[in-house]
Amino acid sequence: MTFGSVVRRVLCYVAVVLVLGLCWWLVTGAVRNLHQSRNLWQYAESIVQLACGVLCPAVVVTRFRWRTLARPLRIAWAATLAATGGISALVWGPPQPHIAALFAAVGLLVAWVLLVALGPALAAAPAGA
């Protein structure tokens, strides 16, 4: 086992832990926000946040199983993570479009870093193997 493969494996494990921690944080936050929502947009943001939290374990699972679903789930997860950050700055407190754009960009950056650390979904074994 080379040093590079060890580093990639460790990064993958760290990314799995971070994504599952993010899952917990998103789901508990969404449940809490649903009870505090006062208008339709706050409910919508909470639902998007909950969807992102539900997609987190799916992103981890598709790293190892059901690889054909990995790409659409990763795209949906990155989009909901960016949307959660962006919408939250618009609906909770006074609307701040510049901060919302920044939060959405940071959400995409975080998703990209975690997906790179997770690595590609494992390729299926060759048919003859």
C-alpha positions as CSV (number, residue, x, y, z in Angstrom):
1,M,0.0,0.0,0.0
2,T,1.5,3.3,-1.1
3,F,1.5,6.5,0.9
4,G,-0.9,8.1,-1.5
5,S,-3.4,5.4,-1.2
6,V,-3.2,5.6,2.6
7,V,-3.8,9.3,2.5
8,R,-6.8,8.9,0.1
9,R,-8.3,6.2,2.4
10,V,-7.9,8.4,5.5
11,L,-9.4,11.4,3.7
12,C,-12.4,9.2,2.7
13,Y,-13.0,8.0,6.2
14,V,-12.7,11.6,7.5
15,A,-15.2,12.8,4.9
16,V,-17.6,10.0,5.8
17,V,-17.5,11.1,9.5
18,L,-17.9,14.8,8.5
19,V,-20.9,14.0,6.1
20,L,-22.6,11.9,8.8
21,G,-22.0,14.7,11.4
22,L,-23.4,17.2,8.9
23,C,-26.4,14.9,8.5
24,W,-27.1,15.0,12.2
25,W,-26.7,18.7,12.4
26,L,-29.0,19.3,9.4
27,V,-31.8,17.0,10.5
28,T,-31.9,18.2,14.1
29,G,-31.7,21.8,12.9
30,A,-34.5,21.3,10.4
31,V,-36.8,19.6,13.0
32,R,-36.1,22.5,15.3
33,N,-36.7,25.1,12.6
34,L,-40.0,23.5,11.5
35,H,-41.4,24.3,15.0
36,Q,-40.2,27.9,14.8
37,S,-41.3,28.6,11.3
38,R,-43.7,31.5,10.9
39,N,-44.2,31.7,7.2
40,L,-44.2,29.6,4.1
41,W,-40.6,30.4,3.1
42,Q,-39.2,29.4,6.5
43,Y,-41.1,26.1,6.2
44,A,-39.6,25.6,2.7
45,E,-36.1,26.3,4.0
46,S,-36.6,23.8,6.7
47,I,-37.8,21.1,4.3
48,V,-34.8,21.7,2.0
49,Q,-32.6,21.5,5.0
50,L,-34.2,18.2,6.0
51,A,-33.9,16.9,2.5
52,C,-30.2,17.7,2.6
53,G,-29.8,15.9,5.9
54,V,-31.6,12.8,4.4
55,L,-29.4,12.8,1.4
56,C,-26.2,12.8,3.5
57,P,-26.2,9.1,4.4
58,A,-27.3,8.3,0.8
59,V,-24.1,10.1,-0.5
60,V,-22.0,8.0,1.9
61,V,-23.8,4.7,1.0
62,T,-23.5,5.3,-2.8
63,R,-19.7,5.6,-2.3
64,F,-19.8,1.8,-1.7
65,R,-23.1,0.5,-3.0
66,W,-25.7,1.4,-5.6
67,R,-23.0,3.3,-7.6
68,T,-25.3,4.1,-10.4
69,L,-27.2,6.4,-8.1
70,A,-24.1,8.2,-6.9
71,R,-23.9,11.0,-9.4
72,P,-27.6,12.2,-9.2
73,L,-27.6,11.9,-5.4
74,R,-24.3,13.9,-5.1
75,I,-25.7,16.6,-7.4
76,A,-28.9,16.8,-5.4
77,W,-27.0,16.8,-2.1
78,A,-24.7,19.6,-3.3
79,A,-27.7,21.6,-4.6
80,T,-29.7,21.2,-1.4
81,L,-26.6,22.1,0.8
82,A,-26.1,25.3,-1.2
83,A,-29.8,26.1,-1.2
84,T,-30.0,25.5,2.6
85,G,-27.3,28.0,3.2
86,G,-28.5,30.5,0.7
87,I,-32.2,30.5,1.6
88,S,-31.5,30.6,5.4
89,A,-29.9,34.1,5.0
90,L,-33.0,35.3,3.2
91,V,-35.8,33.9,5.4
92,W,-34.5,33.9,9.0
93,G,-34.0,37.5,10.1
94,P,-33.8,40.4,7.7
95,P,-33.2,39.4,4.1
96,Q,-29.5,39.7,3.2
97,P,-29.0,38.8,-0.5
98,H,-25.2,39.2,-0.5
99,I,-24.8,37.0,2.6
100,A,-27.2,34.5,1.0
101,A,-25.0,34.3,-2.1
102,L,-21.9,33.9,0.1
103,F,-23.6,31.1,2.1
104,A,-24.6,29.3,-1.0
105,A,-21.1,29.5,-2.5
106,V,-19.6,28.2,0.8
107,G,-22.2,25.4,0.7
108,L,-21.1,24.4,-2.8
109,L,-17.4,24.6,-1.7
110,V,-18.0,22.4,1.3
111,A,-19.9,19.9,-0.8
112,W,-17.1,19.9,-3.4
113,V,-14.4,19.4,-0.8
114,L,-16.3,16.5,0.9
115,L,-17.1,14.8,-2.4
116,V,-13.5,15.1,-3.6
117,A,-12.4,13.6,-0.2
118,L,-15.0,10.8,-0.6
119,G,-13.6,10.0,-4.0
120,P,-15.5,8.6,-6.9
121,A,-18.0,5.9,-6.3
122,L,-16.2,2.6,-6.5
123,A,-16.2,1.1,-9.9
124,A,-18.1,-2.1,-10.4
125,A,-16.0,-5.2,-10.7
126,P,-15.3,-6.4,-14.2
127,A,-17.7,-9.0,-15.5
128,G,-15.1,-11.7,-15.9
129,A,-13.6,-11.2,-12.4
